[in-house]
Each structure stands twice: as C-alpha cells, then as structure tokens.
Amino acid sequence: LRALSRGLDSLPPEEQQALREVKEQHYADWPGRPLPALGGKTAREAVRSRTGRDQVDALLKDIEHREALLPAAERFDVSVLRRTLGL
C-alpha cells in the first residue's frame, strides 16, 4: 500500500481535490447510514451506548489509519466525524 500511496502523489492537484470531495460527500452521511459493522445501527445510534461508542471509535481509528497511508493532499480529516458524533 505504501508504494501505491507514493504513486498517488503524482496526481494533478485537481484530481487530488476531486478525491477529497468524493470522500467528504461519502462521509457527510456516514454517521446516519446503517453499518453492518455496527449490527445494522448507524454510528449516531451506536454512540449512545458504551459498547457502541467503542465500536464506532474502532471504526474511526481504522479509517484514520488508512487515511494516514495516503498523500496528505488526499486525506480525509476524520476528526470531522469525531466531532459530529461527539467523540
């Protein structure tokens, strides 16, 4: 993955911007979308319980880890989701 990520550094800035915009659109409604990893609950529903908060936190950590492997110009700021969900 790291080698693949380095190859993405060569994308033109407008393509990197387009990728960020797609991610922003995807994650804009992510907190309200039922997720199999949460037993069909949405992240907003799941964070209401301690177990659910832990599960959502684990999902967000996974997203953060994957984003960290990408070139900086292409990364999604997962803290947006954390703030939205009160985490």
DSSP file (Angstrom, degrees, kcal/mol; ACC not computed):
  #  RESIDUE AA STRUCTURE BP1 BP2  ACC     N-H-->O    O-->H-N    N-H-->O    O-->H-N    TCO  KAPPA ALPHA  PHI   PSI    X-CA   Y-CA   Z-CA
    1    1 A L     >        0   0    0      0, 0.0     4,-3.0     0, 0.0     5,-0.2   0.000 360.0 360.0 360.0 -38.9    0.0    0.0    0.0
    2    2 A R  H  >  +     0   0    0      1,-0.2     4,-2.3     2,-0.2     5,-0.2   0.914 360.0  47.9 -61.5 -42.3    2.8    2.4    0.8
    3    3 A A  H  > S+     0   0    0      1,-0.2     4,-1.5     2,-0.2    -1,-0.2   0.908 112.8  49.4 -63.9 -40.5    4.3    2.1   -2.7
    4    4 A L  H  > S+     0   0    0      1,-0.2     4,-1.0     2,-0.2    -2,-0.2   0.915 109.3  52.3 -63.2 -42.9    0.8    2.6   -4.2
    5    5 A S  H >X S+     0   0    0     -4,-3.0     3,-0.8     1,-0.2     4,-0.6   0.899 105.6  54.2 -61.5 -41.6    0.3    5.7   -2.0
    6    6 A R  H >< S+     0   0    0     -4,-2.3     3,-1.1     1,-0.3     4,-0.3   0.869 103.0  57.7 -61.6 -35.0    3.5    7.2   -3.1
    7    7 A G  H >< S+     0   0    0     -4,-1.5     3,-1.0     1,-0.3    -1,-0.3   0.787  97.8  61.2 -65.6 -26.5    2.4    6.8   -6.7
    8    8 A L  H X< S+     0   0    0     -4,-1.0     3,-2.0    -3,-0.8    -1,-0.3   0.684  84.2  78.0 -74.8 -17.1   -0.7    8.9   -6.0
    9    9 A D  T << S+     0   0    0     -3,-1.1    -1,-0.2    -4,-0.6    -2,-0.2   0.772  86.8  62.1 -59.5 -24.1    1.5   11.9   -5.1
   10   10 A S  T <  S+     0   0    0     -3,-1.0    -1,-0.3    -4,-0.3    -2,-0.2   0.484  76.4 115.0 -84.8  -1.2    1.9   12.4   -8.8
   11   11 A L  S <  S-     0   0    0     -3,-2.0     5,-0.1     1,-0.1    -3,-0.0  -0.411  79.0-101.6 -64.9 142.9   -1.8   13.0   -9.4
   12   12 A P    >>  -     0   0    0      0, 0.0     4,-2.0     0, 0.0     3,-1.0  -0.319  32.6-110.7 -61.6 150.1   -2.5   16.5  -10.5
   13   13 A P  H 3> S+     0   0    0      0, 0.0     4,-2.5     0, 0.0     5,-0.2   0.833 117.3  57.2 -53.9 -36.1   -3.9   18.8   -7.8
   14   14 A E  H 3> S+     0   0    0      1,-0.2     4,-1.9     2,-0.2     5,-0.1   0.844 107.5  48.1 -67.5 -31.6   -7.3   18.9   -9.4
   15   15 A E  H <> S+     0   0    0     -3,-1.0     4,-2.2     2,-0.2    -1,-0.2   0.878 110.7  50.7 -74.1 -38.4   -7.6   15.1   -9.2
   16   16 A Q  H  X S+     0   0    0     -4,-2.0     4,-2.1     2,-0.2    -2,-0.2   0.917 111.1  49.6 -62.7 -41.6   -6.5   15.1   -5.6
   17   17 A Q  H  X S+     0   0    0     -4,-2.5     4,-2.4    -5,-0.2    -2,-0.2   0.907 108.9  52.3 -62.4 -42.1   -9.1   17.7   -4.8
   18   18 A A  H  X S+     0   0    0     -4,-1.9     4,-2.1     1,-0.2    -1,-0.2   0.899 108.8  50.4 -61.5 -41.2  -11.8   15.6   -6.6
   19   19 A L  H  X S+     0   0    0     -4,-2.2     4,-2.1     1,-0.2    -1,-0.2   0.910 110.1  49.6 -63.7 -42.3  -10.8   12.6   -4.5
   20   20 A R  H  X S+     0   0    0     -4,-2.1     4,-2.6     1,-0.2    -2,-0.2   0.907 109.9  51.7 -62.4 -41.0  -11.1   14.7   -1.3
   21   21 A E  H  X S+     0   0    0     -4,-2.4     4,-2.3     2,-0.2    -2,-0.2   0.887 107.7  51.5 -64.7 -39.2  -14.5   15.9   -2.4
   22   22 A V  H  X S+     0   0    0     -4,-2.1     4,-2.5     2,-0.2    -1,-0.2   0.920 111.7  47.7 -62.5 -43.1  -15.8   12.4   -3.0
   23   23 A K  H  X S+     0   0    0     -4,-2.1     4,-3.1     2,-0.2     5,-0.2   0.918 109.7  52.5 -63.8 -42.9  -14.7   11.4    0.4
   24   24 A E  H  X S+     0   0    0     -4,-2.6     4,-1.2     1,-0.2    -1,-0.2   0.906 111.6  46.6 -60.7 -41.0  -16.3   14.4    2.0
   25   25 A Q  H  X S+     0   0    0     -4,-2.3     4,-0.8     2,-0.2    -1,-0.2   0.923 113.5  49.1 -64.8 -44.3  -19.6   13.6    0.3
   26   26 A H  H >< S+     0   0    0     -4,-2.5     3,-0.6     1,-0.2     4,-0.4   0.938 115.9  41.5 -60.5 -48.3  -19.3    9.9    1.3
   27   27 A Y  H 3< S+     0   0    0     -4,-3.1    -1,-0.2     1,-0.2    -2,-0.2   0.626  96.4  79.2 -79.7 -12.5  -18.5   10.7    5.0
   28   28 A A  H 3< S+     0   0    0     -4,-1.2    -1,-0.2    -5,-0.2    -2,-0.2   0.889 110.2  25.1 -61.1 -38.5  -21.1   13.6    5.2
   29   29 A D  S X< S+     0   0    0     -4,-0.8     3,-1.1    -3,-0.6     4,-0.4   0.394  95.2 101.0-106.3   3.4  -23.9   11.0    5.6
   30   30 A W  G >  S+     0   0    0     -4,-0.4     3,-1.5     1,-0.3    13,-0.5   0.880  75.9  58.7 -55.3 -43.4  -21.8    8.2    7.1
   31   31 A P  G 3  S+     0   0    0      0, 0.0    13,-2.3     0, 0.0    14,-0.3   0.779 111.2  42.6 -61.4 -23.4  -22.9    8.8   10.7
   32   32 A G  G <  S+     0   0    0     -3,-1.1    -2,-0.2    10,-0.2    10,-0.1   0.340  92.9  99.2-103.2   6.3  -26.6    8.3    9.7
   33   33 A R  S <  S-     0   0    0     -3,-1.5    10,-0.4    -4,-0.4     2,-0.1  -0.811  80.3-113.9 -96.8 129.1  -26.1    5.2    7.4
   34   34 A P        -     0   0    0      0, 0.0     8,-0.3     0, 0.0     7,-0.2  -0.388  36.1-156.8 -59.2 133.0  -26.8    1.7    8.9
   35   35 A L    > > -     0   0    0      6,-2.5     5,-2.3     1,-0.1     3,-1.7  -0.953  21.8-144.7-120.3 129.7  -23.5   -0.1    9.0
   36   36 A P  G > 5S+     0   0    0      0, 0.0     3,-2.0     0, 0.0    -1,-0.1   0.865 102.8  62.1 -55.9 -36.8  -23.0   -3.9    9.1
   37   37 A A  G 3 5S+     0   0    0      1,-0.3    22,-0.0     2,-0.1     0, 0.0   0.689 105.8  47.2 -64.9 -16.3  -20.0   -3.5   11.4
   38   38 A L  G X 5S-     0   0    0     -3,-1.7     3,-1.3     3,-0.3    -1,-0.3   0.053 126.2 -99.0-111.0  23.4  -22.4   -2.0   14.0
   39   39 A G  T < 5S-     0   0    0     -3,-2.0    -2,-0.1     1,-0.3     3,-0.1   0.804  82.3 -51.3  65.9  29.8  -25.1   -4.7   13.6
   40   40 A G  T 3 <S+     0   0    0     -5,-2.3    -1,-0.3     1,-0.3     2,-0.1   0.392 109.7 125.8  87.8  -3.9  -27.1   -2.5   11.2
   41   41 A K    <   -     0   0    0     -3,-1.3    -6,-2.5    -6,-0.4    -1,-0.3  -0.459  62.1-116.6 -80.1 158.8  -27.1    0.5   13.6
   42   42 A T     >  -     0   0    0     -8,-0.3     4,-2.8    -2,-0.1   -10,-0.2  -0.534  26.8-112.0 -84.3 163.1  -26.0    3.9   12.4
   43   43 A A  H  > S+     0   0    0    -13,-0.5     4,-2.2   -10,-0.4   -11,-0.2   0.889 120.2  56.2 -62.1 -37.8  -22.9    5.5   14.1
   44   44 A R  H  4 S+     0   0    0    -13,-2.3    -1,-0.2     1,-0.2     4,-0.2   0.898 111.8  42.4 -61.1 -40.0  -25.3    8.1   15.6
   45   45 A E  H >4 S+     0   0    0    -14,-0.3     3,-1.4     1,-0.2    -2,-0.2   0.923 112.9  53.2 -69.8 -44.0  -27.3    5.3   17.2
   46   46 A A  H >< S+     0   0    0     -4,-2.8     3,-1.8     1,-0.3     7,-0.4   0.846  96.9  64.2 -64.1 -36.4  -24.3    3.3   18.3
   47   47 A V  T 3< S+     0   0    0     -4,-2.2    -1,-0.3     1,-0.3    -2,-0.1   0.564  83.6  79.8 -69.5  -3.8  -22.6    6.1   20.2
   48   48 A R  T <  S+     0   0    0     -3,-1.4     2,-0.3    -4,-0.2    -1,-0.3   0.667  93.7  51.6 -75.0 -16.2  -25.5    6.2   22.6
   49   49 A S  S <> S-     0   0    0     -3,-1.8     4,-2.7    -4,-0.2     5,-0.2  -0.852  86.5-121.1-119.1 158.6  -24.1    3.1   24.4
   50   50 A R  H  > S+     0   0    0     -2,-0.3     4,-2.2     2,-0.2     5,-0.2   0.927 115.1  47.5 -61.4 -46.1  -20.6    2.5   25.8
   51   51 A T  H  > S+     0   0    0      1,-0.2     4,-2.2     2,-0.2    -1,-0.2   0.924 112.8  49.3 -62.0 -44.4  -20.1   -0.6   23.7
   52   52 A G  H  > S+     0   0    0     -6,-0.3     4,-2.9     2,-0.2    -5,-0.3   0.899 108.6  52.6 -62.8 -41.6  -21.4    1.2   20.6
   53   53 A R  H  X S+     0   0    0     -4,-2.7     4,-2.8    -7,-0.4    -1,-0.2   0.919 109.7  49.8 -59.6 -42.6  -19.0    4.2   21.3
   54   54 A D  H  X S+     0   0    0     -4,-2.2     4,-2.1     2,-0.2    -2,-0.2   0.902 111.7  48.2 -62.8 -40.6  -16.1    1.7   21.5
   55   55 A Q  H  X S+     0   0    0     -4,-2.2     4,-2.1     2,-0.2    -2,-0.2   0.922 113.2  46.8 -66.1 -44.0  -17.2    0.1   18.2
   56   56 A V  H  X S+     0   0    0     -4,-2.9     4,-2.7     1,-0.2     5,-0.2   0.913 110.7  53.2 -64.5 -42.0  -17.5    3.4   16.4
   57   57 A D  H  X S+     0   0    0     -4,-2.8     4,-2.5    -5,-0.2    -1,-0.2   0.909 108.1  50.7 -58.7 -42.0  -14.2    4.6   17.8
   58   58 A A  H  X S+     0   0    0     -4,-2.1     4,-1.9     2,-0.2    -1,-0.2   0.904 110.3  49.5 -63.6 -40.7  -12.5    1.4   16.4
   59   59 A L  H  X S+     0   0    0     -4,-2.1     4,-2.3     2,-0.2    -2,-0.2   0.925 111.8  48.4 -62.7 -43.9  -14.1    2.1   13.0
   60   60 A L  H  X S+     0   0    0     -4,-2.7     4,-2.9     1,-0.2    -2,-0.2   0.881 108.7  53.3 -65.9 -37.5  -12.8    5.7   13.1
   61   61 A K  H  X S+     0   0    0     -4,-2.5     4,-2.4     2,-0.2    -1,-0.2   0.893 108.6  50.8 -62.9 -38.3   -9.3    4.5   14.1
   62   62 A D  H  X S+     0   0    0     -4,-1.9     4,-2.4     2,-0.2    -2,-0.2   0.924 111.2  47.2 -64.1 -44.3   -9.3    2.2   11.1
   63   63 A I  H  X S+     0   0    0     -4,-2.3     4,-2.7     1,-0.2    -2,-0.2   0.930 112.0  50.8 -62.2 -44.7  -10.3    5.0    8.8
   64   64 A E  H  X S+     0   0    0     -4,-2.9     4,-2.2     1,-0.2    -2,-0.2   0.907 109.6  50.7 -59.4 -42.4   -7.7    7.2   10.3
   65   65 A H  H  X S+     0   0    0     -4,-2.4     4,-0.7     2,-0.2    -1,-0.2   0.935 112.3  45.7 -61.8 -46.3   -5.0    4.6    9.8
   66   66 A R  H >< S+     0   0    0     -4,-2.4     3,-0.8     1,-0.2     4,-0.3   0.897 112.8  50.6 -65.2 -39.3   -6.0    4.0    6.1
   67   67 A E  H >< S+     0   0    0     -4,-2.7     3,-1.7     1,-0.2    -1,-0.2   0.871 102.0  61.8 -65.7 -36.0   -6.1    7.8    5.5
   68   68 A A  H 3< S+     0   0    0     -4,-2.2    -1,-0.2     1,-0.3    -2,-0.2   0.733  96.8  60.3 -63.2 -21.8   -2.6    8.2    7.1
   69   69 A L  T << S+     0   0    0     -3,-0.8    -1,-0.3    -4,-0.7    -2,-0.2   0.610  94.5  82.2 -79.8 -11.7   -1.2    6.0    4.4
   70   70 A L  S <  S-     0   0    0     -3,-1.7     5,-0.1    -4,-0.3   -64,-0.1  -0.488  97.0 -83.9 -92.0 160.6   -2.3    8.4    1.7
   71   71 A P    >>  -     0   0    0      0, 0.0     3,-2.2     0, 0.0     4,-0.7  -0.346  43.7-115.4 -59.0 144.9   -0.6   11.5    0.4
   72   72 A A  G >4 S+     0   0    0      1,-0.3     3,-0.9     2,-0.2    -2,-0.1   0.835 113.2  60.3 -54.1 -37.5   -1.5   14.5    2.6
   73   73 A A  G 34 S+     0   0    0      1,-0.2    -1,-0.3   -64,-0.0   -53,-0.2   0.611 109.5  43.4 -68.5 -10.4   -3.3   16.3   -0.2
   74   74 A E  G <4 S+     0   0    0     -3,-2.2    -1,-0.2    -7,-0.1    -2,-0.2   0.499  87.2 114.9-112.1  -7.9   -5.8   13.4   -0.5
   75   75 A R    <<  -     0   0    0     -3,-0.9     2,-0.4    -4,-0.7    -7,-0.1  -0.334  58.2-135.3 -73.3 144.8   -6.5   12.6    3.1
   76   76 A F        -     0   0    0    -13,-0.1     2,-1.1    -2,-0.1     3,-0.1  -0.827  22.8-122.8 -93.0 136.9   -9.9   13.0    4.7
   77   77 A D    >   -     0   0    0     -2,-0.4     3,-1.8     1,-0.2     4,-0.4  -0.698  24.0-169.7 -83.9  99.5   -9.9   14.6    8.2
   78   78 A V  T >> S+     0   0    0     -2,-1.1     4,-1.8     1,-0.3     3,-0.7   0.670  75.9  79.9 -66.8 -18.0  -11.6   12.0   10.4
   79   79 A S  H 3> S+     0   0    0      1,-0.2     4,-2.6     2,-0.2    -1,-0.3   0.771  82.8  66.5 -61.8 -22.9  -11.8   14.5   13.2
   80   80 A V  H <> S+     0   0    0     -3,-1.8     4,-2.2     2,-0.2    -1,-0.2   0.926 103.6  43.9 -60.3 -45.2  -14.9   15.9   11.4
   81   81 A L  H <> S+     0   0    0     -3,-0.7     4,-2.1    -4,-0.4    -2,-0.2   0.892 111.0  54.4 -67.4 -39.8  -16.7   12.6   12.1
   82   82 A R  H  X>S+     0   0    0     -4,-1.8     5,-3.1     1,-0.2     4,-0.5   0.924 111.2  45.1 -60.6 -44.7  -15.4   12.5   15.7
   83   83 A R  H ><5S+     0   0    0     -4,-2.6     3,-1.1     3,-0.2    -1,-0.2   0.926 111.2  53.0 -64.4 -44.3  -16.9   16.0   16.3
   84   84 A T  H 3<5S+     0   0    0     -4,-2.2    -1,-0.2     1,-0.3    -2,-0.2   0.867 115.5  40.8 -57.7 -37.5  -20.1   15.1   14.5
   85   85 A L  H 3<5S-     0   0    0     -4,-2.1    -1,-0.3    -5,-0.1    -2,-0.2   0.409 113.1-115.6 -94.0   0.3  -20.5   12.1   16.8
   86   86 A G  T <<5       0   0    0     -3,-1.1    -3,-0.2    -4,-0.5    -4,-0.1   0.816 360.0 360.0  71.0  30.1  -19.4   13.7   20.0
   87   87 A L      <       0   0    0     -5,-3.1    -4,-0.2    -6,-0.2    -5,-0.1   0.398 360.0 360.0-105.9 360.0  -16.3   11.5   20.3
